[in-house]
Amino acid sequence: MTNNKGMVIQFRRGKKTIHEKHFIMDFGAKNREEAGKLVGKEVVWTSPGKRKVMIKGKISSPHGNKGMVRGIFERGLPGQAVTMEVIITGEGKVEKVEKVEKTPKKKVVKKKESKEIKE
């Protein structure tokens, strides 16, 4: 069972690069399938100081097989956000895409002009 409160675990990173807006978060999901149900939901991180700064983000995909998710925020979170709480605020807007049949393209055949040799 997943909670509406989660924790920021780490920046999404590689060996030599860090993606500033991407974070790995834990919402208590047990496996990848439960974490997949969170995709598309909106999350908010609130700063702990006097001035309450709220940074919004969106859950983009599951991360690994142990229930973690990737989140992309509007702007990068500060380093103090790691191990702090984030809250799921809404479902987000997931649009269904209808399949549209494509019309077949007409092939244009170019005729070669024959050159006549006059003698």
Buried (B, 14 or more C-beta within 10 A) or exposed (E): EBEEEBBBBBBBEEEEEEEEBBBBBBBBBEEBEBBBBBBBBBBBBBBEEEEEEEBEBBBBBBBEEEBBBBBBBEEBBEEEBBEBBBBBBEEBEEEEEEEEEEEEEEEEEEEEEEEEEEE
